[in-house]
Amino acid sequence: MATASQSEVQFRFVVAGGGIAGVTCAQQLASQFPSLDIVLLTAAPMVKTVSNFRQVSKTLEDFEVEEQPSSVLEEKYPNLKVIQSAVTVLHAKQHEFQKRLSSAKRIVVVGNGGIALELVYEVEGCEVIWAVKDKAIGNAFIDAGAAQFIIPSLEAEKPKKALPCKRTRYTTDKDTAPNTGSEGPGSALGPDWHESISLRGAEQVSHRVHVEYECEIEKVYSQQEFMQSPLYTQKTNLGVWPIYAQLSNGKTYGCDFIVSATGVVPNTEPFLHGNNFDLAEDHGLKVDEHMQTSEPDVYAAGDVCTAGWEPSAFWQQMRLWTQARQMGWYAARSMAADILGEAIELDFCFELFSHITKFFNYKVVLLGKFNAQGLGQDHELLVRCTKGLEYVKVVLRGGRMMGAILIGETDLEETFENLILNQMDLSPYGQELLNPNIDIEDYFD
């Protein structure tokens, strides 16, 4: 691995970031330009790599995500040099979370995204108070109906053997993990982060989750601060805890610790000084249809960027690992096209939003405008629900499919993908479109 102390050298391509977007971009450039030196800057000694990639359909992708030492990339791509540089950001170590959880009797989880959904389901032996700001769980991914479909799983016993997980996988390389007192930050926590660690508290219970809807944490008290506050005399039945969380709905809970699982934000600050980047409303680096920023010869992909082009009617940006890989790959293609003087069109992966994940042990497929994003009142919904087995929701506008949510082993993802893309008029079929007695995938094959 190249080090920062080496003599100054120049590279034709420099990629900053050891997450999926950065690594995918660097790999693509190193493969396309074997005679050029490529450099990848990463804040941590481990990088995220894609393995076992499989194209499930035109837009749906299935792959595993592995955390590997950067030397693996340099061995595979002789022209790719990885430089680790330090940054000053707090990084909570995974084993520290395990250690604290093992002695915990109650935790408070704040957030309603993918990590929060996975965490509250996986934690055992510990009471979980889950504070969500929305009227239903999983608001960023699923609708209220789908939330009601999966929430009974919080009270049911988890399967002893996990079902096959057809989605990205996050693993850790324990043999190569640095044994140092400090560790640089990596990229986002990522999918299946919980599968290689123990998430059990101190109590002899399975699931015990209580959801507080439409609220946020208003104030956090240490034990001493709480005992000196007016709340201590008003709420004498809260018990003695290391920390207390006062919610915006007026309720207060004592707990062992609080977990913030509130998602990711673009980390653009390191790139702004001395530059003139156009920023989007979410403070991401705005990129055009070739992933290029407003600064010449600077491209961006993954969580740090915001798509600035006019999107397809069936696509929206969500900061997910699938889009990080697609953006990193496409950014490399655009950079290569610019060097070679070739024209390039927006990749087909941006034609339809598609994502496979897993919540509460259910396979979840999201397609297009799966929550009727941006459609206003101009749409209708068709829903099919079999308790404990499957939940299917279709979003239609003018008789044409705009999006869908598929929970469970429905096997409808490829059929619905085609129906969204070809915009076939489905008005004649009405409610029969979701008739469970009709083999719809053969009907529209």
Rosetta blueprint (number, residue, H / E / L):
1 M L
2 A E
3 T L
4 A L
5 S L
6 Q L
7 S L
8 E L
9 V L
10 Q L
11 F L
12 R L
13 F E
14 V E
15 V E
16 A E
17 G L
18 G L
19 G L
20 I H
21 A H
22 G H
23 V H
24 T H
25 C H
26 A H
27 Q H
28 Q H
29 L H
30 A H
31 S H
32 Q H
33 F L
34 P L
35 S L
36 L L
37 D L
38 I E
39 V E
40 L E
41 L E
42 T E
43 A L
44 A L
45 P L
46 M E
47 V E
48 K E
49 T E
50 V E
51 S E
52 N E
53 F E
54 R E
55 Q E
56 V L
57 S L
58 K L
59 T L
60 L L
61 E E
62 D E
63 F E
64 E E
65 V E
66 E E
67 E E
68 Q E
69 P E
70 S L
71 S H
72 V H
73 L H
74 E H
75 E H
76 K H
77 Y L
78 P L
79 N L
80 L E
81 K E
82 V E
83 I E
84 Q E
85 S L
86 A L
87 V L
88 T L
89 V L
90 L L
91 H L
92 A L
93 K L
94 Q H
95 H H
96 E H
97 F H
98 Q H
99 K H
100 R H
101 L H
102 S H
103 S L
104 A L
105 K L
106 R E
107 I E
108 V E
109 V E
110 V E
111 G L
112 N L
113 G L
114 G H
115 I H
116 A H
117 L H
118 E H
119 L H
120 V H
121 Y H
122 E H
123 V L
124 E E
125 G L
126 C L
127 E E
128 V E
129 I E
130 W E
131 A E
132 V L
133 K L
134 D L
135 K L
136 A L
137 I L
138 G L
139 N L
140 A L
141 F L
142 I L
143 D L
144 A H
145 G H
146 A H
147 A H
148 Q H
149 F H
150 I H
151 I H
152 P H
153 S H
154 L H
155 E L
156 A L
157 E L
158 K L
159 P L
160 K L
161 K L
162 A L
163 L L
164 P L
165 C L
166 K L
167 R L
168 T L
169 R L
170 Y E
171 T E
172 T L
173 D L
174 K H
175 D H
176 T H
177 A L
178 P L
179 N L
180 T L
181 G L
182 S L
183 E L
184 G L
185 P L
186 G L
187 S L
188 A L
189 L L
190 G L
191 P L
192 D L
193 W L
194 H L
195 E L
196 S L
197 I L
198 S L
199 L L
200 R E
201 G L
202 A L
203 E L
204 Q L
205 V L
206 S L
207 H L
208 R L
209 V E
210 H E
211 V E
212 E E
213 Y L
214 E L
215 C L
216 E L
217 I E
218 E E
219 K E
220 V E
221 Y E
222 S E
223 Q H
224 Q H
225 E H
226 F H
227 M H
228 Q L
229 S L
230 P H
231 L H
232 Y H
233 T H
234 Q H
235 K L
236 T L
237 N L
238 L L
239 G L
240 V L
241 W L
242 P L
243 I E
244 Y E
245 A E
246 Q E
247 L E
248 S L
249 N L
250 G L
251 K L
252 T E
253 Y E
254 G E
255 C E
256 D L
257 F E
258 I E
259 V E
260 S E
261 A L
262 T L
263 G L
264 V L
265 V L
266 P L
267 N L
268 T L
269 E H
270 P H
271 F H
272 L H
273 H L
274 G L
275 N L
276 N L
277 F L
278 D L
279 L E
280 A L
281 E L
282 D L
283 H L
284 G L
285 L E
286 K E
287 V E
288 D L
289 E L
290 H L
291 M L
292 Q E
293 T L
294 S L
295 E L
296 P L
297 D L
298 V L
299 Y E
300 A L
301 A L
302 G H
303 D H
304 V H
305 C E
306 T E
307 A E
308 G L
309 W L
310 E L
311 P L
312 S L
313 A L
314 F E
315 W L
316 Q L
317 Q L
318 M L
319 R L
320 L L
321 W H
322 T H
323 Q H
324 A H
325 R H
326 Q H
327 M H
328 G H
329 W H
330 Y H
331 A H
332 A H
333 R H
334 S H
335 M H
336 A H
337 A H
338 D H
339 I H
340 L H
341 G L
342 E L
343 A L
344 I L
345 E L
346 L L
347 D L
348 F H
349 C H
350 F H
351 E L
352 L E
353 F L
354 S E
355 H E
356 I E
357 T E
358 K E
359 F E
360 F L
361 N L
362 Y E
363 K E
364 V E
365 V E
366 L E
367 L E
368 G E
369 K L
370 F L
371 N L
372 A L
373 Q L
374 G L
375 L L
376 G L
377 Q L
378 D L
379 H L
380 E E
381 L E
382 L E
383 V E
384 R E
385 C E
386 T E
387 K L
388 G L
389 L L
390 E E
391 Y E
392 V E
393 K E
394 V E
395 V E
396 L E
397 R E
398 G L
399 G L
400 R E
401 M E
402 M E
403 G E
404 A E
405 I E
406 L E
407 I E
408 G L
409 E L
410 T L
411 D L
412 L L
413 E H
414 E H
415 T H
416 F H
417 E H
418 N H
419 L H
420 I H
421 L H
422 N H
423 Q L
424 M L
425 D L
426 L L
427 S H
428 P H
429 Y H
430 G H
431 Q H
432 E H
433 L H
434 L H
435 N L
436 P L
437 N L
438 I L
439 D L
440 I H
441 E H
442 D H
443 Y H
444 F L
445 D L
